[in-house]
Amino acid sequence: MSPSEMRFFVLVLFNFLFTAKLFESVSALTDREIFAKTVYGEARGEPVEGQIWVAWVIKNRARANKKYWGGSKIGDVCRHPYQFEPWNGKTDIIITEPAVYKRIKTLTDQIYDDPPSQDPTDGSQYFHSTYMKKYPSWVKNCKKTRTIGHHIFYKALR
């Protein structure tokens, strides 16, 4: 094998192993872990009620089973491109506040198992930050349901 063929082989092998490791780290996370990490990433500095509402937005999207939101699995909804900012371009969310994550994980585990009748959001499926200078275009097709902390929540107009 020539040196250039060897370099090519090593690069292909490295690329394969690196890609496999990325997919392994993503697939190793359960739906419940992805759910908790999404709420942690989106709302760890928000009031508990705001964290609950973010979790129910995710659950309501999964219940709606829309392809454009990632389907019916909570993990797929959370990681669907450009839906939840903490996952954009990432394969995992780093936990920097373990005690906060533990509390959020307990909260999301409960919500994961709750029936739809426990939804306090009146079916909200959207939210955005109050820090946004220009609100998203989808807002015009929604009804505001509540503002909690730094998030504004909405549900679709019917």
Backbone as ProteinMPNN parsed JSONL, in Angstrom:
{"seq_chain_A": "MSPSEMRFFVLVLFNFLFTAKLFESVSALTDREIFAKTVYGEARGEPVEGQIWVAWVIKNRARANKKYWGGSKIGDVCRHPYQFEPWNGKTDIIITEPAVYKRIKTLTDQIYDDPPSQDPTDGSQYFHSTYMKKYPSWVKNCKKTRTIGHHIFYKALR", "coords_chain_A": {"N_chain_A": [[0.858, -1.174, 0.0], [0.615, 2.156, -0.912], [1.971, 5.261, 0.474], [0.093, 7.368, 0.15], [-2.278, 5.95, -0.302], [-2.447, 4.672, 2.149], [-2.803, 6.877, 3.885], [-5.296, 7.744, 2.959], [-6.861, 5.481, 3.606], [-6.605, 5.506, 6.433], [-7.843, 7.963, 7.003], [-10.474, 7.446, 6.097], [-11.164, 5.339, 7.816], [-10.93, 6.651, 10.32], [-12.938, 8.608, 10.002], [-15.193, 6.938, 9.803], [-15.175, 5.678, 12.363], [-15.407, 7.928, 14.042], [-17.905, 8.98, 13.238], [-19.545, 6.795, 13.908], [-19.231, 6.835, 16.695], [-20.458, 9.272, 17.323], [-23.144, 8.711, 16.612], [-23.587, 6.632, 18.382], [-23.502, 7.972, 20.858], [-25.765, 9.563, 20.671], [-27.823, 7.673, 20.254], [-27.651, 6.276, 22.586], [-28.96, 7.701, 24.495], [-31.999, 7.787, 26.267], [-35.528, 8.312, 25.54], [-36.635, 9.603, 27.759], [-34.37, 10.753, 28.975], [-33.536, 12.506, 26.951], [-35.779, 14.162, 26.859], [-35.7, 15.326, 29.467], [-33.199, 16.621, 29.281], [-33.719, 18.438, 27.262], [-35.673, 20.137, 28.392], [-34.125, 21.064, 30.507], [-32.088, 22.407, 29.037], [-33.604, 24.376, 27.729], [-35.001, 25.695, 29.794], [-33.809, 25.85, 32.353], [-33.213, 28.017, 34.024], [-35.619, 29.125, 34.572], [-38.827, 29.665, 36.27], [-40.28, 26.89, 38.105], [-42.871, 26.345, 37.201], [-42.74, 27.344, 34.577], [-40.906, 25.533, 33.503], [-42.424, 23.226, 33.617], [-44.41, 23.907, 31.755], [-42.861, 24.11, 29.386], [-42.11, 21.42, 29.145], [-44.647, 20.26, 28.711], [-45.317, 21.438, 26.254], [-43.554, 20.083, 24.573], [-44.48, 17.448, 24.964], [-47.111, 17.739, 24.005], [-46.613, 18.274, 21.312], [-45.517, 15.812, 20.524], [-47.752, 14.172, 20.952], [-49.391, 15.188, 18.971], [-48.228, 14.168, 16.716], [-46.944, 15.084, 14.286], [-45.143, 15.238, 11.286], [-43.51, 17.433, 10.698], [-42.769, 18.269, 13.209], [-41.305, 16.215, 14.157], [-42.569, 13.793, 14.635], [-44.055, 11.175, 16.662], [-42.58, 10.38, 18.868], [-41.144, 11.448, 21.872], [-38.36, 11.928, 22.164], [-37.557, 12.217, 19.477], [-39.045, 14.458, 18.739], [-37.896, 16.395, 20.415], [-35.269, 16.524, 19.382], [-35.641, 17.247, 16.776], [-34.675, 19.032, 13.889], [-34.011, 22.459, 14.428], [-36.079, 22.98, 16.22], [-35.853, 22.947, 19.019], [-33.669, 24.88, 20.574], [-31.353, 24.153, 22.24], [-30.464, 21.716, 21.13], [-29.592, 22.277, 18.584], [-27.297, 21.564, 16.202], [-25.972, 19.839, 17.909], [-25.126, 16.755, 19.613], [-25.561, 16.038, 22.143], [-26.536, 17.39, 25.328], [-24.783, 19.228, 27.581], [-24.592, 18.846, 31.036], [-24.369, 21.225, 33.414], [-25.239, 21.953, 35.846], [-25.861, 19.83, 38.044], [-27.693, 19.349, 40.226], [-29.919, 20.88, 39.546], [-30.581, 19.663, 37.13], [-31.278, 17.1, 38.079], [-33.62, 17.657, 39.517], [-35.247, 18.613, 37.422], [-35.299, 16.31, 35.841], [-36.778, 14.562, 37.466], [-39.212, 15.919, 37.398], [-39.811, 15.859, 34.598], [-39.96, 13.112, 34.187], [-42.309, 12.511, 35.554], [-44.189, 14.008, 34.049], [-43.884, 12.774, 31.571], [-45.219, 10.381, 31.97], [-47.767, 11.272, 32.596], [-51.306, 11.544, 31.882], [-53.051, 13.121, 29.08], [-55.076, 14.672, 30.226], [-53.945, 15.925, 32.385], [-52.599, 18.104, 31.475], [-51.576, 21.371, 31.939], [-51.458, 23.44, 30.161], [-53.418, 23.982, 28.329], [-53.201, 22.743, 25.864], [-50.993, 23.912, 24.584], [-48.484, 24.321, 22.083], [-46.312, 25.678, 21.317], [-43.612, 27.953, 22.018], [-41.646, 30.834, 22.785], [-38.778, 32.876, 23.524], [-38.927, 35.766, 25.632], [-36.985, 37.54, 25.105], [-36.598, 37.874, 22.433], [-36.182, 40.052, 19.714], [-37.626, 40.27, 17.396], [-40.558, 38.623, 16.883], [-41.29, 35.157, 16.086], [-42.533, 34.14, 12.827], [-44.643, 32.319, 12.918], [-46.249, 33.059, 15.013], [-48.433, 34.608, 14.279], [-50.384, 32.803, 13.591], [-51.312, 31.764, 15.901], [-52.647, 31.561, 19.27], [-51.952, 33.363, 22.125], [-51.218, 31.804, 25.157], [-50.033, 32.05, 27.665], [-47.628, 33.858, 29.635], [-44.678, 33.006, 31.189], [-42.09, 33.574, 33.305], [-39.353, 34.007, 31.269], [-40.533, 33.142, 28.928], [-42.958, 32.954, 26.338], [-45.981, 31.419, 25.734], [-47.966, 29.536, 23.382], [-50.883, 28.393, 21.564], [-52.114, 26.693, 18.667], [-54.262, 28.409, 16.392], [-57.575, 27.426, 15.79]], "CA_chain_A": [[0.0, 0.0, 0.0], [1.421, 3.376, -0.995], [1.699, 6.196, 1.576], [-1.152, 8.121, -0.076], [-3.379, 5.012, -0.065], [-2.498, 4.459, 3.595], [-3.425, 8.084, 4.456], [-6.713, 7.695, 2.607], [-7.454, 4.421, 4.425], [-6.661, 5.986, 7.819], [-8.88, 9.003, 7.055], [-11.782, 6.793, 5.981], [-11.382, 4.612, 9.067], [-11.169, 7.646, 11.367], [-14.258, 9.187, 9.758], [-16.178, 5.918, 10.16], [-15.198, 5.512, 13.821], [-15.915, 9.169, 14.625], [-19.345, 9.02, 12.965], [-20.178, 5.748, 14.722], [-19.228, 7.296, 18.088], [-21.502, 10.298, 17.427], [-24.447, 8.059, 16.615], [-23.691, 5.858, 19.618], [-23.825, 8.868, 21.972], [-27.152, 9.993, 20.52], [-28.746, 6.562, 20.426], [-27.558, 5.778, 23.953], [-29.878, 8.472, 25.331], [-33.401, 7.367, 26.208], [-36.506, 9.39, 25.354], [-36.773, 10.331, 29.029], [-33.169, 11.577, 29.157], [-33.6, 13.58, 25.959], [-36.853, 15.032, 27.345], [-35.177, 16.091, 30.608], [-32.115, 17.493, 28.833], [-34.311, 19.523, 26.485], [-36.262, 21.088, 29.346], [-32.966, 21.657, 31.184], [-31.459, 23.353, 28.121], [-34.518, 25.472, 27.397], [-35.689, 26.393, 30.889], [-33.247, 25.598, 33.685], [-33.228, 29.247, 34.821], [-37.001, 29.601, 34.649], [-39.603, 29.11, 37.388], [-40.706, 25.495, 37.92], [-44.074, 26.34, 36.363], [-42.285, 27.502, 33.197], [-40.307, 24.26, 33.102], [-43.56, 22.321, 33.385], [-45.044, 24.288, 30.492], [-41.969, 23.701, 28.293], [-42.251, 19.961, 29.026], [-45.942, 19.939, 28.099], [-45.247, 21.8, 24.832], [-42.897, 18.943, 23.919], [-45.399, 16.303, 25.003], [-48.23, 18.033, 23.104], [-46.14, 18.087, 19.938], [-45.416, 14.367, 20.279], [-49.121, 13.659, 20.853], [-49.94, 15.622, 17.678], [-47.636, 13.265, 15.733], [-46.736, 15.779, 13.011], [-43.812, 15.003, 10.73], [-42.715, 18.661, 10.782], [-42.277, 18.408, 14.589], [-40.481, 15.06, 14.49], [-43.338, 12.566, 14.838], [-44.77, 10.897, 17.915], [-41.667, 10.058, 19.97], [-40.661, 12.656, 22.545], [-36.952, 12.145, 21.828], [-37.473, 12.719, 18.103], [-39.583, 15.824, 18.761], [-36.887, 17.255, 21.046], [-34.071, 16.663, 18.549], [-35.971, 17.61, 15.397], [-33.895, 20.229, 13.561], [-34.459, 23.845, 14.624], [-37.27, 23.081, 17.06], [-35.429, 23.271, 20.377], [-32.347, 25.47, 20.388], [-30.204, 23.463, 22.834], [-30.01, 20.58, 20.314], [-29.14, 22.707, 17.263], [-25.904, 21.249, 15.923], [-25.371, 19.074, 19.011], [-25.574, 15.38, 19.807], [-25.892, 15.894, 23.559], [-26.574, 18.635, 26.091], [-23.904, 19.084, 28.742], [-25.221, 19.239, 32.301], [-23.435, 22.003, 34.23], [-25.859, 22.118, 37.161], [-26.441, 18.506, 38.301], [-28.85, 19.384, 41.136], [-31.047, 21.407, 38.759], [-30.957, 18.598, 36.195], [-31.947, 16.028, 38.826], [-34.989, 18.115, 39.797], [-35.965, 18.64, 36.141], [-35.492, 14.909, 35.423], [-37.917, 14.06, 38.25], [-40.396, 16.595, 36.861], [-40.132, 15.36, 33.254], [-40.385, 11.709, 34.304], [-43.725, 12.545, 35.936], [-44.973, 14.499, 32.908], [-43.803, 11.733, 30.543], [-46.243, 9.375, 32.278], [-49.082, 11.88, 32.838], [-52.276, 11.53, 30.783], [-53.335, 14.453, 28.543], [-55.977, 15.425, 31.104], [-53.139, 16.657, 33.368], [-51.94, 19.216, 30.781], [-51.998, 22.681, 32.437], [-51.181, 24.46, 29.145], [-54.538, 24.078, 27.389], [-52.785, 22.266, 24.543], [-49.947, 24.743, 23.965], [-47.495, 23.58, 21.299], [-45.273, 26.621, 20.898], [-43.151, 28.997, 22.926], [-40.398, 31.507, 22.429], [-38.222, 33.715, 24.578], [-39.341, 37.178, 25.646], [-35.826, 38.328, 24.687], [-36.556, 38.019, 20.976], [-36.531, 41.392, 19.232], [-38.675, 40.051, 16.402], [-41.206, 37.349, 17.171], [-41.345, 34.246, 14.934], [-43.672, 34.346, 11.92], [-45.75, 31.422, 13.263], [-47.071, 33.665, 16.071], [-49.683, 35.146, 13.704], [-51.345, 31.702, 13.483], [-51.458, 31.192, 17.239], [-53.243, 32.327, 20.359], [-51.094, 33.366, 23.311], [-51.865, 31.163, 26.3], [-49.486, 32.493, 28.946], [-46.218, 34.217, 29.766], [-44.101, 32.554, 32.458], [-40.667, 33.887, 33.278], [-38.888, 34.583, 30.002], [-41.125, 32.42, 27.798], [-44.354, 33.201, 25.964], [-46.541, 30.159, 25.235], [-49.05, 29.679, 22.414], [-51.474, 27.215, 20.924], [-52.537, 26.987, 17.297], [-55.651, 28.81, 16.159], [-58.274, 26.296, 15.15]], "C_chain_A": [[0.903, 1.235, 0.0], [1.093, 4.304, 0.184], [0.399, 6.987, 1.384], [-2.376, 7.226, 0.112], [-3.557, 4.755, 1.429], [-3.167, 5.658, 4.282], [-4.925, 8.082, 4.187], [-7.44, 6.664, 3.469], [-7.626, 4.884, 5.872], [-7.747, 7.052, 7.961], [-10.281, 8.403, 6.983], [-12.121, 6.06, 7.269], [-11.695, 5.577, 10.209], [-12.567, 8.245, 11.226], [-15.357, 8.21, 10.16], [-16.305, 5.787, 11.671], [-15.765, 6.741, 14.516], [-17.425, 9.267, 14.444], [-20.08, 7.985, 13.801], [-20.265, 6.178, 16.176], [-20.298, 8.371, 18.288], [-22.877, 9.654, 17.503], [-24.655, 7.237, 17.876], [-24.089, 6.761, 20.777], [-25.266, 9.354, 21.885], [-28.098, 8.844, 20.819], [-28.713, 6.004, 21.843], [-28.501, 6.526, 24.894], [-31.3, 7.943, 25.166], [-34.289, 8.572, 25.932], [-36.61, 10.246, 26.612], [-35.565, 11.23, 29.295], [-33.168, 12.76, 28.193], [-34.638, 14.614, 26.381], [-36.325, 15.93, 28.468], [-34.085, 17.062, 30.167], [-32.651, 18.663, 28.011], [-34.91, 20.572, 27.413], [-35.146, 21.795, 30.117], [-32.335, 22.738, 30.297], [-32.312, 24.568, 27.822], [-34.912, 26.315, 28.606], [-35.059, 26.226, 32.268], [-33.253, 26.832, 34.579], [-34.61, 29.83, 35.021], [-37.691, 29.056, 35.897], [-40.041, 27.675, 37.075], [-41.938, 25.433, 37.023], [-43.711, 26.5, 34.886], [-41.639, 26.238, 32.662], [-41.391, 23.23, 32.795], [-44.213, 22.633, 32.048], [-44.175, 23.913, 29.293], [-42.093, 22.19, 28.067], [-43.567, 19.587, 28.346], [-46.012, 20.367, 26.636], [-44.629, 20.636, 24.056], [-43.85, 17.752, 23.853], [-46.581, 16.521, 24.053], [-47.828, 17.893, 21.645], [-46.032, 16.599, 19.602], [-46.807, 13.756, 20.127], [-49.754, 14.025, 19.518], [-49.399, 14.775, 16.527], [-47.529, 13.898, 14.34], [-45.299, 15.572, 12.545], [-42.927, 16.243, 10.893], [-42.244, 18.969, 12.202], [-41.451, 17.201, 15.013], [-41.242, 13.786, 14.787], [-43.891, 12.421, 16.236], [-43.867, 10.56, 19.103], [-41.09, 11.342, 20.56], [-39.201, 12.947, 22.193], [-36.764, 12.705, 20.431], [-37.993, 14.148, 18.006], [-38.524, 16.778, 19.319], [-35.71, 17.537, 20.123], [-34.374, 17.016, 17.102], [-35.282, 18.938, 15.061], [-34.66, 21.54, 13.755], [-35.748, 23.982, 15.425], [-36.914, 23.501, 18.484], [-33.948, 23.625, 20.33], [-31.203, 24.701, 21.042], [-29.662, 22.293, 22.013], [-29.433, 21.017, 18.973], [-27.638, 22.466, 17.098], [-25.218, 20.418, 16.992], [-25.927, 17.66, 19.054], [-25.912, 15.103, 21.264], [-25.902, 17.282, 24.191], [-25.765, 18.391, 27.358], [-24.612, 19.628, 29.982], [-24.168, 19.941, 33.156], [-23.963, 22.235, 35.642], [-26.591, 20.815, 37.52], [-27.669, 18.514, 39.211], [-30.092, 19.888, 40.408], [-31.526, 20.336, 37.788], [-31.721, 17.482, 36.905], [-33.402, 16.402, 39.121], [-35.828, 18.116, 38.513], [-36.233, 17.218, 35.655], [-36.662, 14.287, 36.174], [-39.219, 14.626, 37.699], [-40.791, 16.014, 35.493], [-40.521, 13.884, 33.267], [-41.865, 11.633, 34.673], [-44.593, 12.946, 34.742], [-44.984, 13.468, 31.778], [-44.928, 10.716, 30.723], [-47.647, 9.95, 32.458], [-50.009, 11.733, 31.634], [-52.534, 12.96, 30.297], [-54.232, 15.301, 29.444], [-55.218, 16.23, 32.158], [-52.451, 17.892, 32.777], [-52.438, 20.563, 31.304], [-51.936, 23.779, 31.378], [-52.317, 24.695, 28.161], [-54.104, 23.715, 25.967], [-51.716, 23.096, 23.858], [-48.904, 23.869, 23.275], [-46.323, 24.454, 20.856], [-44.84, 27.472, 22.085], [-41.924, 29.655, 22.315], [-39.993, 32.402, 23.583], [-38.76, 35.14, 24.481], [-38.199, 38.075, 25.184], [-35.787, 38.581, 23.187], [-36.983, 39.427, 20.576], [-37.66, 41.314, 18.215], [-39.262, 38.675, 16.66], [-41.265, 36.479, 15.916], [-42.615, 34.459, 14.103], [-44.868, 33.481, 12.295], [-46.688, 32.012, 14.313], [-48.416, 34.142, 15.522], [-50.768, 34.077, 13.565], [-51.656, 31.058, 14.83], [-52.171, 32.153, 18.186], [-52.304, 32.223, 21.555], [-51.857, 32.74, 24.47], [-51.329, 31.686, 27.626], [-48.048, 32.962, 28.776], [-45.768, 33.767, 31.148], [-42.602, 32.805, 32.375], [-40.309, 34.566, 31.976], [-39.396, 33.827, 28.78], [-42.575, 32.834, 27.602], [-44.846, 31.931, 25.281], [-47.766, 30.421, 24.369], [-49.66, 28.32, 22.08], [-51.988, 27.651, 19.564], [-53.979, 27.46, 17.28], [-56.347, 27.667, 15.444], [-59.299, 26.8, 14.196]], "O_chain_A": [[1.83, 1.344, 0.803], [0.051, 4.149, 0.819], [-0.316, 7.245, 2.352], [-3.399, 7.678, 0.626], [-4.681, 4.635, 1.915], [-4.006, 5.474, 5.164], [-5.726, 8.379, 5.074], [-8.513, 6.945, 4.002], [-8.683, 4.673, 6.468], [-8.494, 7.043, 8.939], [-11.173, 8.811, 7.728], [-13.247, 6.152, 7.758], [-12.625, 5.343, 10.98], [-13.294, 8.376, 12.21], [-16.342, 8.603, 10.786], [-17.415, 5.785, 12.204], [-16.524, 6.613, 15.477], [-18.145, 9.599, 15.385], [-21.141, 8.281, 14.349], [-21.272, 5.915, 16.833], [-20.975, 8.379, 19.316], [-23.686, 10.011, 18.359], [-25.772, 7.151, 18.386], [-24.921, 6.377, 21.599], [-25.92, 9.538, 22.912], [-29.069, 9.015, 21.556], [-29.653, 5.326, 22.259], [-28.807, 6.032, 25.979], [-31.745, 7.682, 24.049], [-33.856, 9.716, 26.073], [-36.666, 11.473, 26.532], [-35.721, 12.348, 29.787], [-32.836, 13.882, 28.577], [-34.396, 15.816, 26.269], [-36.487, 17.149, 28.421], [-34.048, 18.203, 30.628], [-32.095, 19.76, 28.061], [-34.675, 21.767, 27.234], [-35.225, 23.002, 30.35], [-32.081, 23.852, 30.756], [-31.791, 25.674, 27.678], [-35.136, 27.518, 28.472], [-35.738, 26.448, 33.271], [-33.296, 26.689, 35.801], [-34.753, 30.917, 35.582], [-37.21, 28.105, 36.512], [-40.158, 27.299, 35.909], [-42.033, 24.551, 36.17], [-44.317, 25.853, 34.031], [-41.807, 25.904, 31.489], [-41.286, 22.464, 31.837], [-44.534, 21.72, 31.287], [-44.697, 23.444, 28.282], [-42.173, 21.737, 26.926], [-43.595, 18.694, 27.499], [-46.701, 19.721, 25.847], [-45.132, 20.254, 23.0], [-44.003, 17.128, 22.803], [-47.005, 15.589, 23.371], [-48.626, 17.439, 20.825], [-46.417, 16.18, 18.51], [-47.015, 12.907, 19.26], [-50.563, 13.265, 18.986], [-50.038, 14.672, 15.48], [-47.967, 13.317, 13.347], [-44.357, 15.715, 13.324], [-41.738, 16.124, 11.189], [-41.4, 19.847, 12.386], [-40.944, 17.174, 16.134], [-40.631, 12.784, 15.158], [-44.165, 13.41, 16.915], [-44.349, 10.465, 20.232], [-40.608, 12.21, 19.833], [-38.847, 14.1, 21.948], [-35.914, 13.569, 20.214], [-37.436, 14.961, 17.267], [-38.288, 17.846, 18.754], [-35.207, 18.66, 20.081], [-33.46, 17.079, 16.28], [-35.306, 19.867, 15.868], [-35.796, 21.695, 13.306], [-36.436, 24.996, 15.318], [-37.608, 24.324, 19.082], [-33.094, 22.774, 20.08], [-30.139, 24.602, 20.431], [-28.504, 21.913, 22.188], [-28.832, 20.196, 18.28], [-26.82, 23.089, 17.773], [-23.993, 20.302, 16.982], [-27.04, 17.396, 18.598], [-26.48, 14.061, 21.587], [-25.338, 18.228, 23.642], [-26.037, 17.456, 28.112], [-25.157, 20.731, 29.969], [-23.189, 19.322, 33.574], [-23.222, 22.663, 36.527], [-27.802, 20.711, 37.324], [-28.603, 17.747, 38.977], [-31.192, 19.381, 40.628], [-32.728, 20.122, 37.636], [-32.71, 16.977, 36.374], [-34.302, 15.572, 38.992], [-36.977, 17.674, 38.516], [-37.302, 16.953, 35.106], [-37.458, 13.559, 35.581], [-40.207, 13.906, 37.551], [-41.962, 15.715, 35.258], [-41.328, 13.451, 32.444], [-42.591, 10.782, 34.159], [-45.605, 12.305, 34.457], [-45.999, 13.312, 31.1], [-45.515, 10.248, 29.748], [-48.62, 9.197, 32.471], [-49.555, 11.789, 30.492], [-52.263, 13.913, 31.027], [-54.147, 16.529, 29.418], [-55.794, 17.132, 32.767], [-51.794, 18.64, 33.501], [-53.616, 20.879, 31.131], [-52.313, 24.919, 31.648], [-52.192, 25.52, 27.256], [-54.576, 24.302, 24.993], [-51.55, 22.987, 22.643], [-48.494, 22.831, 23.794], [-45.453, 24.01, 20.107], [-45.601, 27.682, 23.029], [-41.261, 29.093, 21.443], [-40.774, 32.65, 24.502], [-39.015, 35.65, 23.39], [-38.42, 39.252, 24.898], [-35.017, 39.421, 22.722], [-38.007, 39.932, 21.034], [-38.537, 42.177, 18.174], [-38.542, 37.676, 16.656], [-41.287, 37.002, 14.803], [-43.64, 34.903, 14.621], [-46.005, 33.864, 12.02], [-47.804, 31.523, 14.487], [-49.427, 34.086, 16.222], [-51.947, 34.409, 13.435], [-52.192, 29.952, 14.894], [-52.28, 33.355, 17.944], [-51.909, 31.126, 21.95], [-53.003, 33.102, 24.736], [-52.07, 31.763, 28.606], [-47.341, 32.511, 27.875], [-46.394, 34.101, 32.154], [-41.93, 32.304, 31.474], [-40.896, 35.587, 31.619], [-38.771, 33.862, 27.72], [-43.319, 33.037, 28.561], [-44.205, 31.426, 24.36], [-48.504, 31.383, 24.58], [-49.054, 27.267, 22.279], [-52.263, 28.829, 19.338], [-54.813, 26.98, 18.047], [-55.756, 27.016, 14.583], [-59.992, 26.006, 13.559]]}, "name": "protein", "num_of_chains": 1, "seq": "MSPSEMRFFVLVLFNFLFTAKLFESVSALTDREIFAKTVYGEARGEPVEGQIWVAWVIKNRARANKKYWGGSKIGDVCRHPYQFEPWNGKTDIIITEPAVYKRIKTLTDQIYDDPPSQDPTDGSQYFHSTYMKKYPSWVKNCKKTRTIGHHIFYKALR"}
